[in-house]
Amino acid sequence: MPESIGEPVLCDFGNAVYGTKINDDDAYPDIYRCPEVMLHLPWSYSADIWNVGAMVSGHFPRAKIGP
């Protein structure tokens, strides 16, 4: 165990792909998948933003997200 806890870091490069490539492969755990990935449509950076938002909302279920 570390002696102290620092700033949180989000990282997972297990399925990293180039950002210049449009993807249509399955990605992310089912619970966090964006609509494009579920429907097997081309996806890019927006899928990552959806994934982070889904994870954050899962950890803070009472937080208001959106307007």
PyMOL Python script that loads the backbone (N, CA, C, O; Angstrom):
from pymol import cmd

cmd.read_pdbstr("""\
ATOM      1  N   MET A   1       0.834  -1.185   0.000  1.00  0.00           N
ATOM      2  CA  MET A   1       0.000   0.000   0.000  1.00  0.00           C
ATOM      3  C   MET A   1       0.877   1.246   0.000  1.00  0.00           C
ATOM      4  O   MET A   1       1.899   1.294   0.685  1.00  0.00           O
ATOM      5  N   PRO A   2       0.476   2.254  -0.771  1.00  0.00           N
ATOM      6  CA  PRO A   2       1.241   3.500  -0.751  1.00  0.00           C
ATOM      7  C   PRO A   2       1.094   4.205   0.597  1.00  0.00           C
ATOM      8  O   PRO A   2       0.096   4.038   1.298  1.00  0.00           O
ATOM      9  N   GLU A   3       2.096   4.987   0.937  1.00  0.00           N
ATOM     10  CA  GLU A   3       2.057   5.724   2.204  1.00  0.00           C
ATOM     11  C   GLU A   3       1.084   6.894   2.156  1.00  0.00           C
ATOM     12  O   GLU A   3       0.531   7.285   3.184  1.00  0.00           O
ATOM     13  N   SER A   4       0.874   7.449   0.980  1.00  0.00           N
ATOM     14  CA  SER A   4      -0.092   8.537   0.838  1.00  0.00           C
ATOM     15  C   SER A   4      -0.823   8.381  -0.483  1.00  0.00           C
ATOM     16  O   SER A   4      -0.370   7.686  -1.392  1.00  0.00           O
ATOM     17  N   ILE A   5      -1.950   9.037  -0.560  1.00  0.00           N
ATOM     18  CA  ILE A   5      -2.764   8.966  -1.770  1.00  0.00           C
ATOM     19  C   ILE A   5      -2.682  10.310  -2.472  1.00  0.00           C
ATOM     20  O   ILE A   5      -2.909  11.352  -1.857  1.00  0.00           O
ATOM     21  N   GLY A   6      -2.356  10.289  -3.763  1.00  0.00           N
ATOM     22  CA  GLY A   6      -2.229  11.521  -4.540  1.00  0.00           C
ATOM     23  C   GLY A   6      -3.488  11.827  -5.327  1.00  0.00           C
ATOM     24  O   GLY A   6      -4.573  11.344  -5.004  1.00  0.00           O
ATOM     25  N   GLU A   7      -3.330  12.626  -6.351  1.00  0.00           N
ATOM     26  CA  GLU A   7      -4.432  13.009  -7.217  1.00  0.00           C
ATOM     27  C   GLU A   7      -4.915  11.781  -8.010  1.00  0.00           C
ATOM     28  O   GLU A   7      -4.104  10.937  -8.391  1.00  0.00           O
ATOM     29  N   PRO A   8      -6.221  11.679  -8.259  1.00  0.00           N
ATOM     30  CA  PRO A   8      -6.711  10.549  -9.057  1.00  0.00           C
ATOM     31  C   PRO A   8      -6.251  10.673 -10.512  1.00  0.00           C
ATOM     32  O   PRO A   8      -6.113  11.776 -11.040  1.00  0.00           O
ATOM     33  N   VAL A   9      -6.020   9.549 -11.133  1.00  0.00           N
ATOM     34  CA  VAL A   9      -5.570   9.509 -12.518  1.00  0.00           C
ATOM     35  C   VAL A   9      -6.431   8.496 -13.265  1.00  0.00           C
ATOM     36  O   VAL A   9      -6.577   7.352 -12.833  1.00  0.00           O
ATOM     37  N   LEU A  10      -6.997   8.922 -14.382  1.00  0.00           N
ATOM     38  CA  LEU A  10      -7.737   8.005 -15.240  1.00  0.00           C
ATOM     39  C   LEU A  10      -6.823   7.565 -16.364  1.00  0.00           C
ATOM     40  O   LEU A  10      -6.335   8.397 -17.130  1.00  0.00           O
ATOM     41  N   CYS A  11      -6.586   6.277 -16.471  1.00  0.00           N
ATOM     42  CA  CYS A  11      -5.798   5.785 -17.593  1.00  0.00           C
ATOM     43  C   CYS A  11      -6.077   4.312 -17.817  1.00  0.00           C
ATOM     44  O   CYS A  11      -6.245   3.544 -16.870  1.00  0.00           O
ATOM     45  N   ASP A  12      -6.122   3.940 -19.054  1.00  0.00           N
ATOM     46  CA  ASP A  12      -6.270   2.550 -19.450  1.00  0.00           C
ATOM     47  C   ASP A  12      -5.903   2.500 -20.931  1.00  0.00           C
ATOM     48  O   ASP A  12      -6.697   2.869 -21.796  1.00  0.00           O
ATOM     49  N   PHE A  13      -4.719   2.048 -21.196  1.00  0.00           N
ATOM     50  CA  PHE A  13      -4.252   2.013 -22.579  1.00  0.00           C
ATOM     51  C   PHE A  13      -4.341   0.618 -23.182  1.00  0.00           C
ATOM     52  O   PHE A  13      -3.715   0.346 -24.206  1.00  0.00           O
ATOM     53  N   GLY A  14      -5.110  -0.266 -22.558  1.00  0.00           N
ATOM     54  CA  GLY A  14      -5.233  -1.643 -23.031  1.00  0.00           C
ATOM     55  C   GLY A  14      -5.827  -1.744 -24.421  1.00  0.00           C
ATOM     56  O   GLY A  14      -5.437  -2.618 -25.194  1.00  0.00           O
ATOM     57  N   ASN A  15      -6.757  -0.873 -24.751  1.00  0.00           N
ATOM     58  CA  ASN A  15      -7.403  -0.892 -26.066  1.00  0.00           C
ATOM     59  C   ASN A  15      -7.179   0.418 -26.800  1.00  0.00           C
ATOM     60  O   ASN A  15      -8.056   0.883 -27.528  1.00  0.00           O
ATOM     61  N   ALA A  16      -6.022   1.010 -26.616  1.00  0.00           N
ATOM     62  CA  ALA A  16      -5.730   2.297 -27.238  1.00  0.00           C
ATOM     63  C   ALA A  16      -5.729   2.185 -28.759  1.00  0.00           C
ATOM     64  O   ALA A  16      -5.242   1.209 -29.328  1.00  0.00           O
ATOM     65  N   VAL A  17      -6.285   3.206 -29.398  1.00  0.00           N
ATOM     66  CA  VAL A  17      -6.285   3.283 -30.858  1.00  0.00           C
ATOM     67  C   VAL A  17      -5.845   4.684 -31.254  1.00  0.00           C
ATOM     68  O   VAL A  17      -5.889   5.605 -30.438  1.00  0.00           O
ATOM     69  N   TYR A  18      -5.428   4.846 -32.480  1.00  0.00           N
ATOM     70  CA  TYR A  18      -5.035   6.164 -32.961  1.00  0.00           C
ATOM     71  C   TYR A  18      -6.261   7.060 -33.079  1.00  0.00           C
ATOM     72  O   TYR A  18      -7.309   6.628 -33.559  1.00  0.00           O
ATOM     73  N   GLY A  19      -6.127   8.310 -32.639  1.00  0.00           N
ATOM     74  CA  GLY A  19      -7.233   9.253 -32.685  1.00  0.00           C
ATOM     75  C   GLY A  19      -7.599   9.689 -34.081  1.00  0.00           C
ATOM     76  O   GLY A  19      -8.703  10.188 -34.300  1.00  0.00           O
ATOM     77  N   THR A  20      -6.708   9.515 -35.028  1.00  0.00           N
ATOM     78  CA  THR A  20      -6.997   9.920 -36.397  1.00  0.00           C
ATOM     79  C   THR A  20      -7.806   8.869 -37.144  1.00  0.00           C
ATOM     80  O   THR A  20      -8.248   9.111 -38.267  1.00  0.00           O
ATOM     81  N   LYS A  21      -8.002   7.712 -36.536  1.00  0.00           N
ATOM     82  CA  LYS A  21      -8.721   6.619 -37.181  1.00  0.00           C
ATOM     83  C   LYS A  21     -10.155   6.581 -36.654  1.00  0.00           C
ATOM     84  O   LYS A  21     -10.379   6.674 -35.447  1.00  0.00           O
ATOM     85  N   ILE A  22     -11.122   6.445 -37.558  1.00  0.00           N
ATOM     86  CA  ILE A  22     -12.511   6.227 -37.155  1.00  0.00           C
ATOM     87  C   ILE A  22     -12.660   4.732 -36.895  1.00  0.00           C
ATOM     88  O   ILE A  22     -12.268   3.912 -37.725  1.00  0.00           O
ATOM     89  N   ASN A  23     -13.219   4.385 -35.757  1.00  0.00           N
ATOM     90  CA  ASN A  23     -13.315   2.988 -35.346  1.00  0.00           C
ATOM     91  C   ASN A  23     -14.746   2.492 -35.420  1.00  0.00           C
ATOM     92  O   ASN A  23     -15.689   3.281 -35.352  1.00  0.00           O
ATOM     93  N   ASP A  24     -14.909   1.186 -35.559  1.00  0.00           N
ATOM     94  CA  ASP A  24     -16.243   0.589 -35.473  1.00  0.00           C
ATOM     95  C   ASP A  24     -16.199  -0.722 -34.688  1.00  0.00           C
ATOM     96  O   ASP A  24     -17.125  -1.529 -34.771  1.00  0.00           O
ATOM     97  N   ASP A  25     -15.134  -0.933 -33.934  1.00  0.00           N
ATOM     98  CA  ASP A  25     -14.991  -2.135 -33.122  1.00  0.00           C
ATOM     99  C   ASP A  25     -15.723  -1.966 -31.795  1.00  0.00           C
ATOM    100  O   ASP A  25     -16.050  -0.850 -31.391  1.00  0.00           O
ATOM    101  N   ASP A  26     -15.977  -3.093 -31.121  1.00  0.00           N
ATOM    102  CA  ASP A  26     -16.507  -3.020 -29.764  1.00  0.00           C
ATOM    103  C   ASP A  26     -15.449  -2.423 -28.855  1.00  0.00           C
ATOM    104  O   ASP A  26     -14.257  -2.692 -29.003  1.00  0.00           O
ATOM    105  N   ALA A  27     -15.898  -1.618 -27.923  1.00  0.00           N
ATOM    106  CA  ALA A  27     -14.990  -1.002 -26.964  1.00  0.00           C
ATOM    107  C   ALA A  27     -15.762  -0.715 -25.691  1.00  0.00           C
ATOM    108  O   ALA A  27     -16.987  -0.594 -25.715  1.00  0.00           O
ATOM    109  N   TYR A  28     -15.065  -0.607 -24.602  1.00  0.00           N
ATOM    110  CA  TYR A  28     -15.619  -0.247 -23.305  1.00  0.00           C
ATOM    111  C   TYR A  28     -16.497  -1.358 -22.735  1.00  0.00           C
ATOM    112  O   TYR A  28     -17.058  -2.164 -23.477  1.00  0.00           O
ATOM    113  N   PRO A  29     -16.608  -1.390 -21.420  1.00  0.00           N
ATOM    114  CA  PRO A  29     -17.546  -2.333 -20.787  1.00  0.00           C
ATOM    115  C   PRO A  29     -18.985  -1.993 -21.192  1.00  0.00           C
ATOM    116  O   PRO A  29     -19.295  -0.833 -21.463  1.00  0.00           O
ATOM    117  N   ASP A  30     -19.846  -2.984 -21.233  1.00  0.00           N
ATOM    118  CA  ASP A  30     -21.232  -2.780 -21.684  1.00  0.00           C
ATOM    119  C   ASP A  30     -21.937  -1.637 -20.971  1.00  0.00           C
ATOM    120  O   ASP A  30     -22.654  -0.864 -21.606  1.00  0.00           O
ATOM    121  N   ILE A  31     -21.747  -1.518 -19.671  1.00  0.00           N
ATOM    122  CA  ILE A  31     -22.474  -0.515 -18.895  1.00  0.00           C
ATOM    123  C   ILE A  31     -22.090   0.914 -19.271  1.00  0.00           C
ATOM    124  O   ILE A  31     -22.876   1.835 -19.050  1.00  0.00           O
ATOM    125  N   TYR A  32     -20.902   1.119 -19.835  1.00  0.00           N
ATOM    126  CA  TYR A  32     -20.423   2.467 -20.170  1.00  0.00           C
ATOM    127  C   TYR A  32     -20.441   2.754 -21.665  1.00  0.00           C
ATOM    128  O   TYR A  32     -20.031   3.841 -22.074  1.00  0.00           O
ATOM    129  N   ARG A  33     -20.891   1.842 -22.479  1.00  0.00           N
ATOM    130  CA  ARG A  33     -20.819   2.038 -23.933  1.00  0.00           C
ATOM    131  C   ARG A  33     -21.726   3.156 -24.420  1.00  0.00           C
ATOM    132  O   ARG A  33     -22.866   3.299 -23.978  1.00  0.00           O
ATOM    133  N   CYS A  34     -21.193   3.937 -25.335  1.00  0.00           N
ATOM    134  CA  CYS A  34     -21.983   5.010 -25.936  1.00  0.00           C
ATOM    135  C   CYS A  34     -22.871   4.413 -27.039  1.00  0.00           C
ATOM    136  O   CYS A  34     -22.625   3.294 -27.489  1.00  0.00           O
ATOM    137  N   PRO A  35     -23.890   5.146 -27.470  1.00  0.00           N
ATOM    138  CA  PRO A  35     -24.793   4.620 -28.503  1.00  0.00           C
ATOM    139  C   PRO A  35     -24.080   4.200 -29.788  1.00  0.00           C
ATOM    140  O   PRO A  35     -24.450   3.196 -30.396  1.00  0.00           O
ATOM    141  N   GLU A  36     -23.061   4.957 -30.209  1.00  0.00           N
ATOM    142  CA  GLU A  36     -22.357   4.606 -31.448  1.00  0.00           C
ATOM    143  C   GLU A  36     -21.720   3.217 -31.367  1.00  0.00           C
ATOM    144  O   GLU A  36     -21.773   2.445 -32.324  1.00  0.00           O
ATOM    145  N   VAL A  37     -21.125   2.913 -30.231  1.00  0.00           N
ATOM    146  CA  VAL A  37     -20.466   1.611 -30.071  1.00  0.00           C
ATOM    147  C   VAL A  37     -21.511   0.508 -29.992  1.00  0.00           C
ATOM    148  O   VAL A  37     -21.332  -0.552 -30.594  1.00  0.00           O
ATOM    149  N   MET A  38     -22.608   0.737 -29.256  1.00  0.00           N
ATOM    150  CA  MET A  38     -23.662  -0.280 -29.142  1.00  0.00           C
ATOM    151  C   MET A  38     -24.290  -0.599 -30.487  1.00  0.00           C
ATOM    152  O   MET A  38     -24.655  -1.744 -30.754  1.00  0.00           O
ATOM    153  N   LEU A  39     -24.416   0.421 -31.339  1.00  0.00           N
ATOM    154  CA  LEU A  39     -25.046   0.235 -32.653  1.00  0.00           C
ATOM    155  C   LEU A  39     -24.044  -0.123 -33.748  1.00  0.00           C
ATOM    156  O   LEU A  39     -24.406  -0.216 -34.921  1.00  0.00           O
ATOM    157  N   HIS A  40     -22.784  -0.325 -33.363  1.00  0.00           N
ATOM    158  CA  HIS A  40     -21.700  -0.666 -34.300  1.00  0.00           C
ATOM    159  C   HIS A  40     -21.552   0.377 -35.410  1.00  0.00           C
ATOM    160  O   HIS A  40     -21.324   0.040 -36.572  1.00  0.00           O
ATOM    161  N   LEU A  41     -21.684   1.643 -35.031  1.00  0.00           N
ATOM    162  CA  LEU A  41     -21.467   2.756 -35.942  1.00  0.00           C
ATOM    163  C   LEU A  41     -20.044   3.272 -35.760  1.00  0.00           C
ATOM    164  O   LEU A  41     -19.420   2.968 -34.743  1.00  0.00           O
ATOM    165  N   PRO A  42     -19.511   4.035 -36.699  1.00  0.00           N
ATOM    166  CA  PRO A  42     -18.170   4.608 -36.522  1.00  0.00           C
ATOM    167  C   PRO A  42     -18.125   5.518 -35.296  1.00  0.00           C
ATOM    168  O   PRO A  42     -19.062   6.277 -35.048  1.00  0.00           O
ATOM    169  N   TRP A  43     -17.028   5.439 -34.526  1.00  0.00           N
ATOM    170  CA  TRP A  43     -16.870   6.278 -33.346  1.00  0.00           C
ATOM    171  C   TRP A  43     -15.446   6.782 -33.245  1.00  0.00           C
ATOM    172  O   TRP A  43     -14.525   6.221 -33.838  1.00  0.00           O
ATOM    173  N   SER A  44     -15.282   7.852 -32.482  1.00  0.00           N
ATOM    174  CA  SER A  44     -13.978   8.464 -32.292  1.00  0.00           C
ATOM    175  C   SER A  44     -13.905   9.044 -30.886  1.00  0.00           C
ATOM    176  O   SER A  44     -14.328   8.394 -29.930  1.00  0.00           O
ATOM    177  N   TYR A  45     -13.373  10.261 -30.744  1.00  0.00           N
ATOM    178  CA  TYR A  45     -13.171  10.880 -29.437  1.00  0.00           C
ATOM    179  C   TYR A  45     -14.451  11.016 -28.622  1.00  0.00           C
ATOM    180  O   TYR A  45     -14.411  10.897 -27.397  1.00  0.00           O
ATOM    181  N   SER A  46     -15.564  11.258 -29.262  1.00  0.00           N
ATOM    182  CA  SER A  46     -16.812  11.465 -28.517  1.00  0.00           C
ATOM    183  C   SER A  46     -17.177  10.252 -27.671  1.00  0.00           C
ATOM    184  O   SER A  46     -17.801  10.397 -26.620  1.00  0.00           O
ATOM    185  N   ALA A  47     -16.797   9.060 -28.114  1.00  0.00           N
ATOM    186  CA  ALA A  47     -17.055   7.850 -27.330  1.00  0.00           C
ATOM    187  C   ALA A  47     -16.272   7.878 -26.025  1.00  0.00           C
ATOM    188  O   ALA A  47     -16.768   7.413 -24.998  1.00  0.00           O
ATOM    189  N   ASP A  48     -15.066   8.412 -26.050  1.00  0.00           N
ATOM    190  CA  ASP A  48     -14.262   8.524 -24.831  1.00  0.00           C
ATOM    191  C   ASP A  48     -14.899   9.499 -23.850  1.00  0.00           C
ATOM    192  O   ASP A  48     -14.917   9.242 -22.646  1.00  0.00           O
ATOM    193  N   ILE A  49     -15.421  10.608 -24.348  1.00  0.00           N
ATOM    194  CA  ILE A  49     -16.058  11.592 -23.493  1.00  0.00           C
ATOM    195  C   ILE A  49     -17.305  10.979 -22.846  1.00  0.00           C
ATOM    196  O   ILE A  49     -17.542  11.168 -21.653  1.00  0.00           O
ATOM    197  N   TRP A  50     -18.090  10.257 -23.621  1.00  0.00           N
ATOM    198  CA  TRP A  50     -19.280   9.580 -23.091  1.00  0.00           C
ATOM    199  C   TRP A  50     -18.851   8.606 -21.987  1.00  0.00           C
ATOM    200  O   TRP A  50     -19.470   8.560 -20.924  1.00  0.00           O
ATOM    201  N   ASN A  51     -17.803   7.836 -22.238  1.00  0.00           N
ATOM    202  CA  ASN A  51     -17.334   6.838 -21.291  1.00  0.00           C
ATOM    203  C   ASN A  51     -16.929   7.476 -19.971  1.00  0.00           C
ATOM    204  O   ASN A  51     -17.300   6.973 -18.910  1.00  0.00           O
ATOM    205  N   VAL A  52     -16.184   8.560 -20.009  1.00  0.00           N
ATOM    206  CA  VAL A  52     -15.767   9.248 -18.781  1.00  0.00           C
ATOM    207  C   VAL A  52     -16.999   9.791 -18.051  1.00  0.00           C
ATOM    208  O   VAL A  52     -17.095   9.671 -16.830  1.00  0.00           O
ATOM    209  N   GLY A  53     -17.929  10.380 -18.782  1.00  0.00           N
ATOM    210  CA  GLY A  53     -19.144  10.890 -18.157  1.00  0.00           C
ATOM    211  C   GLY A  53     -19.959   9.788 -17.495  1.00  0.00           C
ATOM    212  O   GLY A  53     -20.498   9.981 -16.405  1.00  0.00           O
ATOM    213  N   ALA A  54     -20.052   8.637 -18.148  1.00  0.00           N
ATOM    214  CA  ALA A  54     -20.781   7.506 -17.575  1.00  0.00           C
ATOM    215  C   ALA A  54     -20.099   7.006 -16.305  1.00  0.00           C
ATOM    216  O   ALA A  54     -20.774   6.670 -15.333  1.00  0.00           O
ATOM    217  N   MET A  55     -18.779   6.956 -16.305  1.00  0.00           N
ATOM    218  CA  MET A  55     -18.060   6.511 -15.109  1.00  0.00           C
ATOM    219  C   MET A  55     -18.236   7.498 -13.966  1.00  0.00           C
ATOM    220  O   MET A  55     -18.475   7.091 -12.829  1.00  0.00           O
ATOM    221  N   VAL A  56     -18.122   8.793 -14.253  1.00  0.00           N
ATOM    222  CA  VAL A  56     -18.264   9.810 -13.205  1.00  0.00           C
ATOM    223  C   VAL A  56     -19.680   9.778 -12.639  1.00  0.00           C
ATOM    224  O   VAL A  56     -19.857   9.828 -11.422  1.00  0.00           O
ATOM    225  N   SER A  57     -20.690   9.695 -13.505  1.00  0.00           N
ATOM    226  CA  SER A  57     -22.067   9.676 -13.013  1.00  0.00           C
ATOM    227  C   SER A  57     -22.339   8.406 -12.213  1.00  0.00           C
ATOM    228  O   SER A  57     -23.178   8.419 -11.312  1.00  0.00           O
ATOM    229  N   GLY A  58     -21.653   7.318 -12.521  1.00  0.00           N
ATOM    230  CA  GLY A  58     -21.803   6.098 -11.745  1.00  0.00           C
ATOM    231  C   GLY A  58     -21.220   6.209 -10.352  1.00  0.00           C
ATOM    232  O   GLY A  58     -21.708   5.574  -9.417  1.00  0.00           O
ATOM    233  N   HIS A  59     -20.178   7.013 -10.208  1.00  0.00           N
ATOM    234  CA  HIS A  59     -19.544   7.194  -8.900  1.00  0.00           C
ATOM    235  C   HIS A  59     -20.223   8.270  -8.062  1.00  0.00           C
ATOM    236  O   HIS A  59     -20.093   8.281  -6.838  1.00  0.00           O
ATOM    237  N   PHE A  60     -20.939   9.165  -8.710  1.00  0.00           N
ATOM    238  CA  PHE A  60     -21.640  10.246  -8.019  1.00  0.00           C
ATOM    239  C   PHE A  60     -23.087  10.263  -8.458  1.00  0.00           C
ATOM    240  O   PHE A  60     -23.501  11.192  -9.151  1.00  0.00           O
ATOM    241  N   PRO A  61     -23.874   9.263  -8.077  1.00  0.00           N
ATOM    242  CA  PRO A  61     -25.244   9.129  -8.623  1.00  0.00           C
ATOM    243  C   PRO A  61     -26.183  10.274  -8.257  1.00  0.00           C
ATOM    244  O   PRO A  61     -27.187  10.472  -8.940  1.00  0.00           O
ATOM    245  N   ARG A  62     -25.893  11.024  -7.212  1.00  0.00           N
ATOM    246  CA  ARG A  62     -26.771  12.122  -6.828  1.00  0.00           C
ATOM    247  C   ARG A  62     -26.376  13.445  -7.461  1.00  0.00           C
ATOM    248  O   ARG A  62     -27.075  14.445  -7.297  1.00  0.00           O
ATOM    249  N   ALA A  63     -25.265  13.460  -8.181  1.00  0.00           N
ATOM    250  CA  ALA A  63     -24.812  14.692  -8.824  1.00  0.00           C
ATOM    251  C   ALA A  63     -25.697  15.031 -10.010  1.00  0.00           C
ATOM    252  O   ALA A  63     -26.095  14.144 -10.766  1.00  0.00           O
ATOM    253  N   LYS A  64     -26.004  16.299 -10.174  1.00  0.00           N
ATOM    254  CA  LYS A  64     -26.808  16.735 -11.311  1.00  0.00           C
ATOM    255  C   LYS A  64     -25.886  16.930 -12.504  1.00  0.00           C
ATOM    256  O   LYS A  64     -24.919  17.689 -12.439  1.00  0.00           O
ATOM    257  N   ILE A  65     -26.191  16.245 -13.580  1.00  0.00           N
ATOM    258  CA  ILE A  65     -25.398  16.358 -14.803  1.00  0.00           C
ATOM    259  C   ILE A  65     -26.282  16.992 -15.871  1.00  0.00           C
ATOM    260  O   ILE A  65     -27.390  16.522 -16.131  1.00  0.00           O
ATOM    261  N   GLY A  66     -25.795  18.042 -16.476  1.00  0.00           N
ATOM    262  CA  GLY A  66     -26.565  18.714 -17.516  1.00  0.00           C
ATOM    263  C   GLY A  66     -27.187  20.001 -17.002  1.00  0.00           C
ATOM    264  O   GLY A  66     -26.953  20.410 -15.865  1.00  0.00           O
ATOM    265  N   PRO A  67     -27.992  20.640 -17.866  1.00  0.00           N
ATOM    266  CA  PRO A  67     -28.574  21.933 -17.499  1.00  0.00           C
ATOM    267  C   PRO A  67     -29.631  21.826 -16.408  1.00  0.00           C
ATOM    268  O   PRO A  67     -30.204  22.838 -16.002  1.00  0.00           O
TER     269      PRO A  67
END
""", "prot")
cmd.dss("prot")
cmd.show_as("cartoon", "prot")
cmd.util.cbc("prot")
cmd.orient("prot")
